[in-house]
Amino acid sequence: MPTPCILDNVAAPVVTGVDAVVELMGPNKGLTDIFLSTENLIFEEGIALGLPVRIHLENAILGPSCYIGSSTKPVQIDLTTGQSGELHGASGSLTFNDPFTVTTLTNTKLVNNTFATPAASGCGGLFSLFVDPLVNSIIGLPSGEGTNSATLVGNLQDGNKKAVKNSE
């Protein structure tokens, strides 16, 4: 039996660990393609928050250009506080400030279990012809609807234009 090397636990994550960073996409860096429905968010039905994104896979081997989705063909993740596949969201607790200019939802859970994901591309730089298929094989991409899931948990606040401007 080989003797374990103490460096195995240090070097392996640096070389093989992958960071996945979700980036908003679309015209104007996603700012015009984001969809928000406060009504759907509160009543736990339909799409509450739509996000066009690409996922940047980062590590020393994959290089700086390894993405799932792109700026022109983003992964569309439409989140709901209702039910999406086998996932169940929740709108959380609703409160208002005294002049009713700011709405706060605490402990909100937005989910999606029905979005498709394209293959990764641009992985490995000059060696992407070989690295892309390897990455896709390991991750299982492309993957169809119902094989992916996204969950976003937190607190959400919404306010009218004047209240937001006054809070700056």
C-alpha positions in Angstrom: 0.0 0.0 0.0 1.5 3.4 -1.0 2.3 5.9 1.8 0.0 8.9 1.5 1.8 12.2 0.8 0.8 15.2 2.9 0.9 17.3 -0.3 -1.9 15.3 -1.9 -4.4 17.1 0.3 -2.9 20.5 -0.6 -2.1 20.1 -4.3 -5.2 18.2 -5.4 -7.8 21.0 -4.7 -5.5 23.6 -6.3 -5.2 21.5 -9.5 -8.5 19.8 -9.8 -10.9 21.9 -7.7 -13.3 23.9 -9.8 -14.9 27.2 -8.9 -18.3 27.8 -10.7 -19.2 31.5 -10.9 -22.7 32.4 -12.2 -22.7 35.6 -14.4 -25.7 37.5 -15.6 -25.9 37.6 -19.5 -27.8 39.2 -22.3 -27.9 42.7 -23.8 -26.5 45.3 -21.3 -24.9 42.5 -19.2 -28.3 41.0 -18.4 -29.9 44.1 -17.0 -32.7 44.2 -19.6 -33.3 40.4 -19.6 -33.9 39.9 -15.9 -37.6 39.1 -15.3 -39.3 39.9 -11.9 -42.9 39.3 -11.0 -43.7 40.5 -7.4 -47.2 39.0 -7.8 -45.9 35.5 -8.7 -43.2 35.8 -6.0 -45.8 36.5 -3.3 -48.5 34.1 -4.5 -46.1 31.2 -5.1 -47.1 30.6 -8.7 -45.4 31.1 -12.1 -42.1 32.6 -12.7 -41.0 35.0 -10.0 -37.5 35.7 -11.1 -36.0 34.9 -14.5 -32.2 35.0 -14.9 -30.2 34.6 -18.1 -26.8 33.4 -17.0 -23.6 31.7 -18.0 -21.5 29.6 -15.6 -17.8 30.3 -15.6 -15.8 27.2 -14.7 -12.4 28.3 -13.3 -9.2 26.4 -12.3 -5.6 26.2 -13.5 -6.3 23.4 -16.0 -9.6 24.8 -17.5 -8.1 28.3 -18.2 -10.0 31.6 -18.3 -12.6 30.8 -21.0 -14.4 27.8 -19.8 -18.2 28.4 -19.8 -21.5 26.7 -19.7 -23.8 29.0 -21.7 -22.7 32.2 -23.4 -23.5 35.9 -23.7 -25.5 35.2 -26.8 -27.1 31.9 -25.7 -27.4 32.0 -21.9 -28.8 29.4 -19.6 -32.2 30.6 -18.7 -33.1 29.9 -15.1 -36.7 30.8 -14.3 -37.1 30.6 -10.6 -40.4 30.2 -8.7 -41.5 30.3 -5.1 -44.0 27.6 -6.0 -43.2 24.1 -7.3 -40.7 23.3 -10.0 -40.4 19.6 -10.7 -39.7 18.0 -7.3 -38.5 21.2 -5.7 -40.8 23.4 -3.6 -40.1 27.1 -3.1 -41.5 29.5 -0.5 -42.3 33.3 -0.6 -41.3 33.8 3.0 -42.7 36.4 5.4 -44.0 39.7 4.0 -43.5 43.0 5.7 -43.7 46.7 4.7 -42.0 49.8 6.1 -44.3 52.5 7.6 -45.0 54.5 4.5 -45.4 51.3 2.4 -42.6 52.2 0.0 -40.4 49.2 0.7 -41.6 45.6 0.7 -39.4 42.9 2.4 -39.7 39.2 2.0 -37.6 37.2 4.5 -36.7 33.6 4.3 -37.6 33.4 0.6 -36.8 30.2 -1.3 -36.7 30.4 -5.2 -36.3 27.1 -7.1 -36.1 25.6 -10.6 -35.8 21.9 -11.4 -36.8 22.2 -15.1 -34.1 24.1 -17.0 -31.8 22.6 -19.6 -28.0 23.2 -19.7 -25.8 23.2 -22.8 -22.4 21.7 -23.1 -19.4 23.5 -21.7 -17.0 25.2 -24.2 -13.7 27.0 -24.3 -12.2 24.8 -21.6 -8.4 24.1 -21.7 -7.6 27.0 -24.0 -5.7 25.6 -27.1 -6.6 22.1 -26.0 -10.4 22.8 -25.8 -10.9 20.2 -28.6 -9.9 17.6 -26.1 -10.8 19.2 -22.7 -14.4 20.3 -23.6 -15.6 16.7 -24.2 -13.8 15.5 -21.0 -15.5 18.3 -18.9 -18.9 17.6 -20.5 -18.5 13.9 -19.8 -17.6 14.4 -16.2 -20.4 16.9 -15.5 -23.0 15.2 -17.7 -23.5 18.0 -20.2 -25.5 18.9 -22.2 -28.4 18.0 -19.9 -32.1 18.2 -20.5 -34.9 19.7 -18.6 -35.5 18.1 -15.2 -31.9 17.0 -14.7 -30.6 20.3 -13.2 -31.7 22.2 -10.2 -31.1 25.7 -8.8 -32.1 27.0 -5.3 -31.8 30.6 -4.2 -32.5 31.3 -0.5 -32.5 34.7 1.2 -34.3 37.9 1.9 -35.6 40.2 -0.9 -36.5 43.8 -0.8 -38.4 45.9 -3.3 -39.1 49.6 -3.2 -40.5 52.4 -5.4 -38.1 54.6 -7.3 -38.4 57.6 -4.8 -37.8 55.4 -1.8 -34.8 53.8 -3.3 -33.4 57.2 -4.4 -34.0 58.6 -0.9 -32.2 55.6 0.7 -28.9 56.3 -1.2 
